[in-house]
Amino acid sequence: MTLLTRLCEVPYFAVIFSSIKAQDDTGYAPMADRMMELAAQQPGFIGVDSAREEVGITVSYWRDLASIQQWKNQIEHREAQRLGKEQWYESYTIRIAKVERQYDFGL
């Protein structure tokens, strides 16, 4: 089993979510699990890579910008966004990038 999302046909898009969590993250883990489960069901979803230490970085991959917009507006995801702002994050940054080239090793 690989821990990294396998490469797919380019171009596609990456949503890079970098965050610093708040001290009290009660309820965060089950919601994060639900968001991963739900994202995987969305049209245009390709995969996700994530790591968390002091700074968390989650990169989700999507076929097109319309798929990203639909995910942003998905009702349960909107609730997670609200709770993130109110409770779980001190700060975060979201970047959206078009992937035009890719390389790998060992996958």
N, C-alpha and C positions, 0 to 999 in steps of 0.2 A: 504494500500500500504506500502511495506517495503522499507526502505532506504538502506538496505544492500543486497548484492547479496546472494541469497539462496545457501545453501550448495549443492554440487553435489557429484557424485561418485568419490572417490579418486582412484588413484592419478591424479592430474592435476597440472598445473603450474601457478604461480603468477608472473607478471611483476610489480615490485614496482618502481614507478617513483616519486622521491622526488625532489622538486625544490624550488628555490627562484626566484621570478619574478623580472624583471627589472622595473624601475620606469615607463617607457613609454611602456604600453602594448596595444597600439592602434591595433585593429584588432584581438586581442587574443581571446576574448569571442566568436565571430562567428566561428572562426577556431576550438576552443575547442568543441563547439557544433557539428560542422561538423565531427570532429574526433570521437566523441561518437556515432553519427549516423552511420558513416562508419564502425567503429570497430564492431558494433552490426551485421553488414551484413557479416562479415568475417567468413569463415569456421573455426570451432574450438573455436570461442569466446563463453565464458560462461557468463561473466558479469563484472561489474566494481564497485568499491567503491572509493569515492574521497572526500577529505576535503582540504580546503585552509584557512590558516591564514597567519602568517608570512612565514611559510614553507608549501608548498602544497605537498600532498601525494595522488597519484592516484595508485590504485592497480587494474590491469586488470587480469582476470582469463582465462586460455586457456587450451584446451584439451591436447595439445602436443607442443613440441618445434618447429616442422615444421610449425604449425599455427602461432606461435610467429614470426618466420622468415618471413613468407609470409606477416604478418601485417607490420613488420619493412620495408619491401621492397615495400609496396603498394604505388603507385605513388603520390596520394594526401597526404598520411602520410609522405612521403619523403619530400614534399614541406613544410609541417608543421614543420618537424624536422629542415629543413634549416632555416626557419623563427624564430624558437625557439632559435637557436644558434645565429642568427644575431640580433634579436630584443627583444624577450620576456623574456629570462631567463638570470639572472646573473650567475646561476650555476644550475646544476642538476646531479642526480645520478640515474642510472638504475640498479636494481638488479633483477635477475631471480631465482626463488626458486621452488622446487618441493614440492607440498603439499601432505603429506602422511597421516596426521591425521587432524581431524577437529572437533570442538564442537560448539554448539550454545545455545542460551537462548532467548526465547521470539520471535522467528521468526515463 
